[in-house]
């Protein structure tokens, strides 16, 4: 006990290079606390040059999953809209927790069969 340990690691990430996937990245995450019906609302903003070039009349879909399982929570509703202020896209969804334990969430945007963004990950501790 009390002895130092040395660790080494490398961090890597993509910049805003349009030649590299994905077309969009998460730029902001917001959530509220409990609504009156016991749900929690999440707002996830996605941006990036290629994603911002997608016209607002296109249909994008949010693929939101509860990675910790259906017994942990239920996605109540979701919407994807073009954000006129940032030029990116905004995913909003409501989640109804079914457990008091941690809830592991994942989400990304797609269009048809093409994944457009990186995967957003969030660990909710109700």
Backbone as a chain_set.jsonl record, in Angstrom:
{"seq": "XXXXXXXXXXXXXXXXXXXXXXXXXXXXXXXXXXXXXXXXXXXXXXXXXXXXXXXXXXXXXXXXXXXXXXXXXXXXXXXXXXXXXXXXXXXXXXXXXXXXXXXXXXXXXXXXXXXXXXXXXXXXXX", "coords": {"N": [[0.824, -1.188, 0.0], [0.343, 2.288, -0.599], [2.324, 2.598, -2.512], [3.595, 4.022, -5.518], [2.159, 3.753, -8.819], [2.889, 3.377, -12.232], [1.366, 4.261, -15.245], [0.677, 3.944, -18.697], [-0.772, 5.285, -21.643], [-2.53, 5.871, -24.738], [-4.285, 8.41, -26.342], [-6.61, 8.841, -28.927], [-8.273, 10.575, -31.552], [-10.642, 11.785, -34.01], [-10.278, 14.696, -35.969], [-11.944, 17.519, -37.432], [-12.13, 16.43, -40.048], [-13.364, 16.084, -43.211], [-12.973, 13.84, -44.778], [-12.905, 11.654, -43.185], [-14.862, 9.258, -41.384], [-17.124, 9.817, -38.646], [-19.914, 11.538, -40.312], [-20.917, 13.41, -38.609], [-20.718, 14.793, -35.29], [-21.23, 14.666, -31.732], [-22.194, 17.638, -30.239], [-23.351, 18.839, -28.059], [-25.024, 18.031, -24.982], [-27.986, 17.837, -23.187], [-30.131, 17.516, -20.355], [-33.178, 17.082, -18.552], [-34.499, 16.851, -15.224], [-36.705, 14.866, -13.339], [-39.794, 14.617, -15.032], [-43.319, 15.294, -14.562], [-44.559, 12.904, -15.154], [-42.673, 11.024, -14.56], [-40.698, 10.673, -16.459], [-37.591, 11.386, -18.164], [-36.143, 13.947, -20.004], [-34.029, 14.165, -22.817], [-31.749, 16.077, -24.731], [-29.852, 16.06, -27.524], [-27.364, 17.444, -29.379], [-26.055, 17.378, -32.662], [-23.345, 17.996, -34.84], [-21.207, 19.145, -37.537], [-19.462, 19.505, -40.618], [-20.282, 17.935, -42.914], [-22.682, 16.809, -41.984], [-24.155, 19.097, -41.42], [-24.634, 19.977, -43.969], [-26.747, 18.504, -44.859], [-29.957, 18.91, -46.032], [-32.756, 20.514, -44.395], [-35.229, 19.425, -45.058], [-34.888, 16.75, -45.331], [-35.24, 13.39, -44.056], [-34.095, 12.329, -41.077], [-33.14, 9.83, -38.746], [-33.207, 9.025, -35.321], [-31.371, 6.659, -33.661], [-31.9, 5.289, -30.826], [-30.897, 3.544, -27.996], [-31.306, 1.504, -25.102], [-28.694, 0.433, -23.623], [-28.235, -1.045, -21.374], [-30.374, -2.727, -21.228], [-33.854, -3.704, -21.769], [-35.234, -3.981, -19.387], [-34.274, -2.003, -17.795], [-35.009, 0.593, -18.661], [-37.317, 2.55, -20.653], [-37.695, 3.912, -23.879], [-39.644, 6.596, -24.495], [-40.563, 8.555, -26.401], [-39.302, 10.103, -29.414], [-37.59, 12.603, -31.378], [-36.189, 14.041, -34.33], [-34.737, 16.889, -35.56], [-33.762, 19.545, -37.77], [-31.501, 21.961, -36.647], [-32.002, 25.267, -36.7], [-30.399, 27.298, -35.74], [-27.734, 26.397, -35.233], [-27.219, 24.906, -37.497], [-26.776, 22.254, -37.408], [-28.098, 19.052, -36.352], [-30.739, 18.044, -34.168], [-31.482, 15.749, -31.68], [-34.117, 14.701, -29.728], [-35.393, 13.015, -26.911], [-37.485, 11.118, -24.682], [-37.141, 9.344, -21.654], [-38.136, 6.637, -19.677], [-37.298, 5.551, -16.656], [-36.963, 2.248, -15.272], [-35.73, 1.167, -13.195], [-33.695, 1.618, -10.258], [-31.061, 1.569, -10.577], [-27.965, 2.205, -12.468], [-28.341, 3.425, -15.829], [-27.493, 2.677, -19.029], [-27.05, 4.435, -21.921], [-27.288, 4.803, -25.513], [-26.915, 6.486, -28.636], [-27.365, 7.513, -32.054], [-27.406, 9.213, -35.239], [-29.094, 8.361, -38.239], [-29.645, 7.882, -41.775], [-31.76, 6.342, -43.759], [-30.041, 3.489, -44.54], [-27.601, 4.42, -43.835], [-25.238, 5.31, -41.465], [-24.843, 8.347, -39.858], [-23.547, 9.727, -37.827], [-21.256, 9.847, -35.012], [-21.437, 7.594, -32.189], [-23.319, 8.504, -29.467], [-22.841, 8.297, -26.009], [-24.109, 7.688, -22.764], [-24.291, 7.575, -19.28], [-26.771, 7.17, -17.093], [-27.629, 7.914, -13.822], [-30.179, 7.292, -11.982]], "CA": [[0.0, 0.0, 0.0], [1.058, 3.546, -0.614], [3.363, 2.632, -3.525], [3.108, 4.603, -6.784], [2.053, 2.931, -10.016], [3.021, 4.105, -13.487], [0.505, 3.781, -16.315], [0.832, 4.623, -19.97], [-1.88, 5.079, -22.568], [-2.58, 6.77, -25.873], [-5.618, 8.883, -26.721], [-6.714, 9.178, -30.346], [-9.594, 11.034, -31.961], [-10.687, 12.419, -35.315], [-10.578, 16.118, -36.017], [-13.082, 17.813, -38.304], [-11.683, 16.071, -41.382], [-14.532, 15.542, -43.922], [-12.635, 12.573, -45.413], [-12.997, 10.58, -42.194], [-16.181, 9.115, -40.765], [-18.493, 9.945, -39.173], [-20.258, 12.841, -40.883], [-21.288, 14.338, -37.549], [-20.292, 14.498, -33.927], [-22.035, 15.271, -30.674], [-21.687, 18.949, -29.845], [-23.918, 19.231, -26.757], [-26.017, 17.15, -24.359], [-28.746, 18.442, -22.09], [-31.221, 16.673, -19.858], [-33.867, 17.613, -17.386], [-34.649, 15.854, -14.166], [-37.979, 14.152, -13.488], [-41.055, 15.249, -15.412], [-44.426, 14.867, -13.701], [-44.911, 11.511, -15.458], [-41.549, 10.152, -14.22], [-39.746, 10.549, -17.557], [-36.493, 12.342, -18.241], [-35.969, 14.382, -21.387], [-32.663, 14.394, -23.269], [-31.556, 16.827, -25.965], [-28.493, 15.805, -27.984], [-27.075, 18.166, -30.619], [-25.015, 16.833, -33.519], [-22.854, 18.961, -35.814], [-20.136, 18.722, -38.438], [-19.69, 20.09, -41.944], [-21.069, 17.061, -43.795], [-24.027, 16.676, -41.418], [-24.836, 20.39, -41.565], [-25.003, 20.13, -45.379], [-27.989, 17.766, -45.116], [-31.075, 19.863, -45.994], [-33.737, 20.329, -43.331], [-36.406, 18.667, -45.487], [-34.542, 15.329, -45.325], [-35.668, 12.674, -42.855], [-33.053, 11.634, -40.327], [-33.716, 9.029, -37.668], [-32.366, 8.792, -34.155], [-31.359, 5.281, -33.178], [-31.654, 5.388, -29.387], [-31.028, 2.246, -27.345], [-30.954, 1.333, -23.693], [-27.682, -0.619, -23.711], [-28.311, -1.881, -20.18], [-31.491, -3.659, -21.376], [-35.236, -3.226, -21.711], [-35.7, -3.974, -18.008], [-33.732, -0.823, -17.114], [-35.713, 1.822, -19.038], [-38.076, 2.532, -21.902], [-37.699, 5.151, -24.648], [-41.063, 6.926, -24.64], [-40.728, 9.136, -27.733], [-38.1, 10.781, -29.883], [-37.736, 13.46, -32.552], [-34.959, 14.563, -34.912], [-35.031, 18.085, -36.351], [-32.649, 20.423, -38.135], [-31.386, 23.092, -35.729], [-31.761, 26.434, -37.559], [-29.404, 28.191, -35.135], [-26.383, 25.855, -35.401], [-27.093, 24.228, -38.783], [-26.676, 20.816, -37.149], [-29.345, 18.338, -36.117], [-31.038, 17.85, -32.749], [-32.251, 14.571, -31.27], [-34.72, 14.783, -28.402], [-36.154, 11.825, -26.541], [-37.84, 10.962, -23.27], [-36.791, 8.037, -21.122], [-38.83, 6.289, -18.437], [-36.525, 4.545, -15.92], [-37.689, 1.154, -14.625], [-34.86, 0.676, -12.137], [-32.973, 2.678, -9.556], [-29.649, 1.392, -10.911], [-27.496, 2.97, -13.62], [-28.923, 3.133, -17.137], [-26.505, 2.945, -20.069], [-27.754, 4.862, -23.132], [-26.523, 5.014, -26.743], [-27.725, 7.075, -29.709], [-26.701, 8.094, -33.216], [-28.339, 9.582, -36.301], [-28.904, 7.69, -39.519], [-30.552, 8.224, -42.873], [-31.865, 5.078, -44.468], [-29.129, 2.502, -43.963], [-26.298, 5.067, -43.634], [-24.984, 5.935, -40.169], [-24.324, 9.687, -40.131], [-22.827, 10.349, -36.714], [-20.658, 9.009, -33.991], [-22.399, 7.114, -31.197], [-23.37, 9.217, -28.196], [-22.978, 7.378, -24.869], [-24.435, 8.411, -21.539], [-24.637, 6.728, -18.149], [-27.71, 7.876, -16.218], [-27.775, 7.386, -12.47], [-31.462, 7.868, -11.532]], "C": [[0.863, 1.244, 0.0], [2.162, 3.632, -1.647], [2.81, 3.195, -4.83], [3.072, 3.556, -7.902], [2.185, 3.835, -11.228], [2.132, 3.446, -14.529], [0.809, 4.569, -17.575], [-0.349, 4.315, -20.86], [-1.803, 6.121, -23.671], [-4.032, 7.138, -26.136], [-5.587, 9.26, -28.19], [-8.132, 9.639, -30.636], [-9.485, 11.662, -33.336], [-10.91, 13.905, -35.13], [-11.785, 16.32, -36.912], [-12.676, 17.602, -39.759], [-12.848, 15.435, -42.145], [-14.25, 14.219, -44.633], [-12.773, 11.391, -44.469], [-14.425, 10.476, -41.671], [-16.084, 9.537, -39.313], [-18.727, 11.34, -39.732], [-20.577, 13.862, -39.811], [-20.852, 13.838, -36.188], [-21.236, 15.16, -32.934], [-21.388, 16.591, -30.275], [-22.223, 19.405, -28.496], [-24.918, 18.179, -26.291], [-26.673, 17.908, -23.225], [-29.795, 17.449, -21.627], [-31.89, 17.391, -18.712], [-33.936, 16.515, -16.336], [-36.016, 15.217, -14.343], [-39.096, 15.061, -13.974], [-42.134, 14.716, -14.481], [-44.779, 13.401, -13.935], [-43.754, 10.543, -15.187], [-40.536, 9.957, -15.334], [-38.651, 11.605, -17.428], [-36.282, 12.675, -19.708], [-34.499, 14.651, -21.665], [-32.696, 15.18, -24.573], [-30.09, 16.656, -26.35], [-28.32, 16.518, -29.326], [-25.907, 17.52, -31.342], [-24.618, 17.912, -34.52], [-21.728, 18.365, -36.633], [-20.473, 19.175, -39.839], [-20.568, 19.225, -42.841], [-22.504, 16.93, -43.297], [-24.815, 17.97, -41.593], [-25.254, 20.647, -43.004], [-26.285, 19.379, -45.733], [-29.155, 18.741, -44.981], [-32.111, 19.492, -44.922], [-34.97, 19.548, -43.745], [-36.125, 17.167, -45.596], [-35.019, 14.687, -44.029], [-34.474, 11.935, -42.283], [-33.722, 10.929, -39.165], [-32.705, 8.935, -36.539], [-32.484, 7.34, -33.742], [-30.924, 5.335, -31.717], [-31.868, 4.017, -28.763], [-30.663, 2.356, -25.873], [-29.998, 0.149, -23.668], [-27.714, -1.541, -22.497], [-29.547, -2.776, -20.167], [-32.856, -3.039, -21.197], [-35.798, -3.194, -20.295], [-35.259, -2.723, -17.263], [-34.536, 0.437, -17.405], [-36.423, 1.616, -20.372], [-37.954, 3.902, -22.571], [-39.162, 5.454, -24.963], [-41.354, 7.573, -25.987], [-39.423, 9.809, -28.137], [-38.403, 11.573, -31.141], [-36.351, 13.886, -33.018], [-35.343, 15.735, -35.806], [-33.737, 18.826, -36.664], [-32.658, 21.597, -37.164], [-31.046, 24.337, -36.554], [-30.689, 27.38, -37.004], [-27.984, 27.698, -35.418], [-26.147, 25.269, -36.788], [-26.957, 22.727, -38.641], [-28.056, 20.203, -36.973], [-29.498, 18.056, -34.637], [-31.92, 16.625, -32.561], [-32.811, 14.847, -29.883], [-35.465, 13.478, -28.15], [-36.453, 11.868, -25.053], [-37.599, 9.518, -22.875], [-37.554, 7.824, -19.825], [-38.022, 5.201, -17.729], [-37.434, 3.499, -15.279], [-36.895, 0.601, -13.448], [-34.207, 1.854, -11.428], [-31.471, 2.592, -9.83], [-29.25, 2.222, -12.117], [-28.111, 2.478, -14.926], [-27.941, 3.606, -18.197], [-27.238, 3.234, -21.376], [-26.787, 5.048, -24.295], [-27.465, 5.632, -27.775], [-26.823, 7.56, -30.845], [-27.782, 8.453, -34.222], [-28.028, 8.768, -37.54], [-29.925, 8.191, -40.522], [-30.614, 7.003, -43.766], [-30.956, 4.063, -43.788], [-27.747, 3.099, -43.683], [-26.221, 5.715, -42.253], [-24.288, 7.262, -40.419], [-23.433, 10.247, -39.028], [-22.105, 9.32, -35.865], [-21.753, 8.563, -33.024], [-22.229, 7.897, -29.903], [-23.571, 8.178, -27.099], [-23.225, 8.197, -23.616], [-24.821, 7.389, -20.463], [-25.497, 7.557, -17.192], [-27.772, 7.163, -14.893], [-29.041, 8.008, -11.876], [-31.481, 8.26, -10.071]], "O": [[1.972, 1.25, 0.533], [2.883, 4.628, -1.68], [1.682, 2.882, -5.211], [3.857, 2.608, -7.915], [1.645, 4.941, -11.242], [2.14, 2.224, -14.682], [1.162, 5.746, -17.504], [-0.874, 3.201, -20.836], [-1.1, 7.124, -23.55], [-4.905, 6.27, -26.149], [-4.655, 9.919, -28.65], [-9.085, 9.147, -30.032], [-8.398, 12.028, -33.784], [-11.647, 14.324, -34.238], [-12.564, 15.392, -37.127], [-12.855, 18.486, -40.598], [-13.289, 14.348, -41.772], [-15.187, 13.539, -45.051], [-12.759, 10.242, -44.911], [-15.116, 11.485, -41.532], [-14.967, 9.602, -38.798], [-17.864, 12.213, -39.643], [-20.516, 15.064, -40.07], [-20.647, 12.645, -35.966], [-21.95, 16.103, -33.273], [-20.188, 16.652, -30.009], [-21.622, 20.264, -27.852], [-25.572, 17.522, -27.101], [-26.004, 18.54, -22.409], [-30.287, 16.638, -22.412], [-31.28, 18.188, -18.0], [-33.481, 15.393, -16.556], [-36.438, 15.05, -15.487], [-39.328, 16.133, -13.416], [-41.891, 13.794, -13.702], [-45.247, 12.724, -13.019], [-43.84, 9.367, -15.542], [-39.606, 9.164, -15.186], [-38.778, 12.577, -16.683], [-36.246, 11.782, -20.554], [-33.806, 15.28, -20.865], [-33.569, 14.968, -25.414], [-29.194, 17.053, -25.605], [-29.036, 16.234, -30.286], [-24.901, 17.16, -30.73], [-25.472, 18.661, -34.994], [-21.347, 17.211, -36.438], [-21.645, 19.224, -40.212], [-21.501, 19.731, -43.464], [-23.441, 16.938, -44.095], [-26.011, 17.936, -41.883], [-26.147, 21.461, -43.243], [-26.849, 19.599, -46.805], [-29.328, 19.343, -43.921], [-32.307, 18.32, -44.598], [-35.695, 19.051, -42.884], [-37.027, 16.394, -45.919], [-35.183, 15.37, -43.018], [-33.914, 11.038, -42.914], [-34.75, 11.381, -38.661], [-31.505, 8.786, -36.769], [-33.585, 6.848, -33.499], [-29.734, 5.416, -31.413], [-32.909, 3.395, -28.976], [-29.839, 3.174, -25.465], [-30.43, -1.004, -23.689], [-27.272, -2.687, -22.575], [-29.759, -3.512, -19.204], [-33.007, -1.993, -20.564], [-36.744, -2.454, -20.027], [-35.81, -2.41, -16.208], [-34.733, 1.264, -16.515], [-36.169, 0.66, -21.105], [-38.093, 4.933, -21.911], [-39.838, 4.663, -25.62], [-42.306, 7.176, -26.659], [-38.551, 10.052, -27.302], [-39.342, 11.266, -31.877], [-35.445, 14.071, -32.206], [-36.174, 15.594, -36.703], [-32.756, 18.745, -35.925], [-33.715, 22.167, -36.891], [-29.928, 24.456, -37.056], [-30.134, 28.183, -37.754], [-27.122, 28.488, -35.801], [-25.0, 25.143, -37.216], [-27.013, 21.999, -39.632], [-29.06, 20.776, -37.398], [-28.51, 17.852, -33.93], [-32.963, 16.484, -33.199], [-32.065, 15.188, -28.965], [-36.083, 12.912, -29.051], [-35.781, 12.547, -24.276], [-37.823, 8.594, -23.657], [-37.614, 8.713, -18.975], [-38.051, 4.046, -18.152], [-38.526, 3.813, -14.805], [-37.342, -0.332, -12.779], [-34.178, 2.965, -11.958], [-30.701, 3.436, -9.373], [-30.096, 2.873, -12.729], [-28.367, 1.287, -15.105], [-27.598, 4.786, -18.258], [-27.965, 2.38, -21.884], [-25.624, 5.401, -24.102], [-28.661, 5.341, -27.789], [-25.68, 7.96, -30.627], [-28.935, 8.048, -34.077], [-26.867, 8.513, -37.861], [-30.919, 8.828, -40.174], [-29.645, 6.666, -44.446], [-31.091, 3.81, -42.591], [-26.82, 2.369, -43.333], [-27.041, 6.569, -41.915], [-23.267, 7.313, -41.105], [-22.642, 11.156, -39.279], [-22.313, 8.112, -35.983], [-22.862, 9.096, -33.044], [-21.143, 7.947, -29.324], [-24.391, 7.272, -27.251], [-22.633, 9.259, -23.423], [-25.584, 6.459, -20.721], [-25.025, 8.508, -16.57], [-27.947, 5.946, -14.841], [-28.996, 9.112, -11.333], [-32.495, 8.752, -9.576]]}, "num_chains": 1, "name": "protein.A"}
